[in-house]
Structures are given as structure tokens and as C-alpha cells.
């Protein structure tokens, strides 16, 4: 996980991307 620690911006980007994806999947599910 050293790479993620060195690139917090990337980690945040993926975090937001996953949250957005989950919201989209939830919307489609409904």
C-alpha cells in the first residue's frame, strides 16, 4: 500500500470513483 500512501490524490480519486459507481448501481437497482 506504499504506492497509495505516496499518492493520496489517486487514492481519493478512486474513493470518489467507487462511491459514485455505488450510487449509480444503486440508482439502476431501484
The first five atom37 places (N, CA, C, CB, O) and aatype in JSON, in Angstrom:
{
  "aatype": [20, 20, 20, 20, 20, 20, 20, 20, 20, 20, 20, 20, 20, 20, 20, 20, 20, 20, 20, 20, 20, 20, 20, 20, 20, 20, 20, 20, 20, 20],
  "atom_mask": [
    [1, 1, 1, 1, 1],
    [1, 1, 1, 1, 1],
    [1, 1, 1, 1, 1],
    [1, 1, 1, 1, 1],
    [1, 1, 1, 1, 1],
    [1, 1, 1, 1, 1],
    [1, 1, 1, 1, 1],
    [1, 1, 1, 1, 1],
    [1, 1, 1, 1, 1],
    [1, 1, 1, 1, 1],
    [1, 1, 1, 1, 1],
    [1, 1, 1, 1, 1],
    [1, 1, 1, 1, 1],
    [1, 1, 1, 1, 1],
    [1, 1, 1, 1, 1],
    [1, 1, 1, 1, 1],
    [1, 1, 1, 1, 1],
    [1, 1, 1, 1, 1],
    [1, 1, 1, 1, 1],
    [1, 1, 1, 1, 1],
    [1, 1, 1, 1, 1],
    [1, 1, 1, 1, 1],
    [1, 1, 1, 1, 1],
    [1, 1, 1, 1, 1],
    [1, 1, 1, 1, 1],
    [1, 1, 1, 1, 1],
    [1, 1, 1, 1, 1],
    [1, 1, 1, 1, 1],
    [1, 1, 1, 1, 1],
    [1, 1, 1, 1, 1]
  ],
  "atom_positions": [
    [[0.83, -1.2, 0.0], [0.0, 0.0, 0.0], [0.87, 1.26, 0.0], [-0.95, 0.0, 1.22], [0.37, 2.37, 0.17]],
    [[2.17, 1.07, -0.2], [3.09, 2.21, -0.18], [2.75, 3.17, -1.32], [4.56, 1.74, -0.3], [2.8, 4.39, -1.15]],
    [[2.41, 2.63, -2.47], [2.09, 3.46, -3.63], [0.91, 4.37, -3.31], [1.77, 2.57, -4.87], [0.91, 5.55, -3.66]],
    [[-0.1, 3.83, -2.64], [-1.27, 4.64, -2.29], [-0.89, 5.72, -1.29], [-2.39, 3.75, -1.72], [-1.39, 6.84, -1.37]],
    [[0.0, 5.38, -0.35], [0.42, 6.35, 0.65], [1.18, 7.49, -0.02], [1.31, 5.69, 1.73], [1.08, 8.64, 0.4]],
    [[1.93, 7.17, -1.08], [2.7, 8.19, -1.8], [1.79, 9.02, -2.7], [3.82, 7.54, -2.63], [2.12, 10.16, -3.05]],
    [[0.64, 8.46, -3.08], [-0.27, 9.18, -3.98], [-1.66, 9.29, -3.35], [-0.36, 8.47, -5.35], [-2.6, 8.64, -3.81]],
    [[-1.79, 10.12, -2.31], [-3.09, 10.28, -1.63], [-4.16, 10.8, -2.58], [-2.95, 11.23, -0.43], [-5.34, 10.46, -2.45]],
    [[-3.74, 11.64, -3.56], [-4.71, 12.18, -4.51], [-5.34, 11.06, -5.32], [-4.03, 13.2, -5.46], [-6.55, 11.06, -5.56]],
    [[-4.51, 10.09, -5.73], [-5.02, 8.97, -6.52], [-5.98, 8.15, -5.66], [-3.86, 8.08, -7.03], [-7.03, 7.72, -6.14]],
    [[-5.61, 7.94, -4.4], [-6.46, 7.17, -3.5], [-7.81, 7.86, -3.36], [-5.78, 6.98, -2.12], [-8.86, 7.21, -3.39]],
    [[-7.79, 9.18, -3.2], [-9.02, 9.93, -3.04], [-9.86, 9.8, -4.32], [-8.73, 11.42, -2.73], [-11.08, 9.64, -4.26]],
    [[-9.18, 9.88, -5.48], [-9.88, 9.79, -6.75], [-10.62, 8.46, -6.85], [-8.9, 9.94, -7.93], [-11.8, 8.41, -7.2]],
    [[-9.9, 7.37, -6.53], [-10.53, 6.05, -6.6], [-11.66, 5.95, -5.59], [-9.49, 4.93, -6.35], [-12.7, 5.35, -5.88]],
    [[-11.47, 6.53, -4.41], [-12.51, 6.51, -3.37], [-13.78, 7.17, -3.87], [-12.01, 7.21, -2.09], [-14.88, 6.64, -3.7]],
    [[-13.61, 8.33, -4.5], [-14.77, 9.06, -5.03], [-15.39, 8.27, -6.17], [-14.36, 10.47, -5.51], [-16.62, 8.18, -6.3]],
    [[-14.51, 7.69, -7.01], [-15.0, 6.92, -8.16], [-15.84, 5.74, -7.68], [-13.81, 6.43, -9.03], [-16.9, 5.46, -8.25]],
    [[-15.37, 5.05, -6.64], [-16.1, 3.89, -6.12], [-17.43, 4.34, -5.54], [-15.26, 3.14, -5.05], [-18.45, 3.67, -5.74]],
    [[-17.43, 5.47, -4.81], [-18.68, 5.97, -4.22], [-19.67, 6.31, -5.32], [-18.41, 7.21, -3.33], [-20.85, 5.97, -5.24]],
    [[-19.18, 6.99, -6.36], [-20.05, 7.37, -7.47], [-20.61, 6.12, -8.15], [-19.29, 8.25, -8.5], [-21.8, 6.05, -8.47]],
    [[-19.74, 5.14, -8.36], [-20.16, 3.9, -9.01], [-21.24, 3.21, -8.18], [-18.96, 2.96, -9.21], [-22.22, 2.7, -8.72]],
    [[-21.06, 3.2, -6.85], [-22.03, 2.55, -5.98], [-23.37, 3.26, -6.08], [-21.54, 2.54, -4.51], [-24.42, 2.62, -6.12]],
    [[-23.33, 4.59, -6.13], [-24.58, 5.37, -6.24], [-25.29, 5.06, -7.54], [-24.29, 6.88, -6.13], [-26.51, 4.9, -7.58]],
    [[-24.5, 4.99, -8.63], [-25.09, 4.7, -9.95], [-25.72, 3.3, -9.94], [-24.02, 4.8, -11.07], [-26.83, 3.11, -10.44]],
    [[-24.99, 2.33, -9.37], [-25.5, 0.96, -9.32], [-26.79, 0.92, -8.49], [-24.43, -0.01, -8.72], [-27.75, 0.23, -8.84]],
    [[-26.79, 1.66, -7.38], [-27.97, 1.7, -6.51], [-29.15, 2.3, -7.28], [-27.68, 2.51, -5.21], [-30.27, 1.81, -7.19]],
    [[-28.9, 3.37, -8.03], [-29.96, 4.03, -8.8], [-30.52, 3.07, -9.84], [-29.43, 5.33, -9.48], [-31.74, 2.98, -10.03]],
    [[-29.63, 2.35, -10.52], [-30.08, 1.39, -11.54], [-30.85, 0.26, -10.87], [-28.87, 0.83, -12.35], [-31.82, -0.26, -11.43]],
    [[-30.41, -0.13, -9.68], [-31.07, -1.23, -8.96], [-32.5, -0.84, -8.62], [-30.29, -1.59, -7.68], [-33.41, -1.66, -8.69]],
    [[-32.69, 0.42, -8.24], [-34.02, 0.88, -7.86], [-34.87, 1.03, -9.13], [-33.95, 2.23, -7.08], [-36.03, 1.41, -9.05]]
  ]
}
